[in-house]
């Protein structure tokens, strides 16, 4: 049974991690979420649940504005082949999430460590990072270092790599 929002908050509290959460109407795309930007400071995330041909799974978390080249990302993240999006059934099984609510917080449900977490180095330059807290009707703000503490406490040692292929202005 996937963890609930309250169980996530309790876990973060046990780690002495301070967060703030804002409830809002469900959002399913980065575009819809961008309408909330005035209320929520910090970096906002885009999350890709990917798999390679050997059924290795990856959760790639980047800034919402990042450009991700799905034709070459496998070379960066150590996949066995080109990647495709993981099926909703595996997303639910491994991260306890449904499409539209994909979030780095989902690794709290990956007790078997089936998913490799990859964070974009550009995202990690922000002090505050925002992600859905297991559902897409809220946004939780967490400090960058606290996010790393959370991930390590779940048994996930993230790769921090340059994923964003966009050219800075």
N, C-alpha and C positions, 0 to 999 in steps of 0.2 A: 504494500500500500504506500503510495507516494506521501511524502511529508506535506503537511499543511503550511499555510502562511504562518500560523501561530507557532508551529514547531520550528520553522526557520528562524523566526524572531527569538525564540527561546535559545536556540543553538548559538545565534550571534551574541545574545546576552551572556551566555555562559563563557564565551570567548572574550568578554569585555569589549565588544565591538559596538560602537555607537553608530546608529543609522537613523535616517529619517525617511518616512514613507508618506507619499501623497496618493490618495485614492482618486480615481478618475474613471470616466467611461472607458470600456474596453477599447483598446487600439490593436489593430492587426498588422499595420505596416509602419515603417519608419515615417512615411509621410503623415499618417494620422497622428503619430506620436509627436511630430514636430509642432503641432498646434499647441502643445502644452509647454513649450520651451520657456515662456516668460515666468512660469511658476517654479521651475525646477532648474537651478543652476548646476553646472558641472558638465562633464562629457556624457553623452548619451550613446548607447551601444546598439550595434547591429550584430546579430548572432547567427552563425551558420552551423547547422548540424550536418556533418559530412561523413561519408564512408568511402573506403577504397575497395578494390576487388577482393581483398582478403578479409572483408568485413571488419576492418579496423575502423573505429569511429572517432571523430574529432569534433570538438566544439570550438569554433573559431569566433572570438569576440573582438570586434574592431569598433572604432568610432563610427557613428551613424553615417558620416559623410565619406567614409573610406571606400576606395574602389578595390575590389577583390577579383583577381583574375583566376577564375575557376579552372582554366586550362593549364595553369602553371603552379598553382598553390601546392600541389602534391609534392613538388620538389622542395619547397620551403618547410613543410610540416612533417616530412619523413613518411609520407604515405607510400604504400606498395605500388600504387598505380594512380592514374588520374582519379579524381574523386567525383562523386555525385552526391546529391542530397540524400540523407538518411530517411528511411520510411517513417511515417508517423507512428507506426507500431513500435519501432525500435526507440524512437524519441520518448514515447510513453514508458516503455519498459526500462530504459536505462536512466533517463533523467526525470521521469514522472511529469513530463510536460506535453502539451499539445501544440501543434503549429499555431503561430501567432503569439505564443507566450514563451518562446525559447529564450533562455537566460542563463548566464553563468551560475546563478544560484541553484539551478537544477542539479548541479553535481552533488548536492546534499543527498540526492536519491541514488547516486551511483556508488553504492557500497562495494560493488565488485570491481570497480575501476575499469569499466569497459570503454570509457570515453577519455581521450587525451585532450586536455585543455590547452588551447593556443590563444595567447593574448597579443594583440598588436602593440608594438613598442610605442607607437604614437599615442595610442589610447592611454598607456601607462605613464605618460608624462603629465597627465591631469591629476590634480589633487583629489578630486571627487569624481566618482564614476556612478552612473545611474543604470539600473537594470530592473526588469520586472521581477517581483518577489514570488515566483512560481505561478503567477497568473498575469494576464495582460490588463487588469483593471486597477493597477497600482504601479508606482515607480518608487524604487528604493534607492536612496543615495548612500554610498559607502565610500570611505576613504580608500585611496589606492593601496596603501600598506595594509589596511584592514582587509581588503579583498584578498590579498595574497595570504594573509593569516587564515582567512576563511577557507580558501582553497587547500592550503596545506593541512588544515584540521580535518578536511574531508578525505585526505589521502591523495590529493591531486597536486602534483608539482608542475605548474604550468610552464610551457615553453613561451618565452617572450621574444617575438620575432617581428621583423618588418614585413607586415602583410599588405598594408595599404600601398597600392600602386599609383595613387593619384599624385599629380605634380603640385607642390605647394604654390600658392599664389605669391 
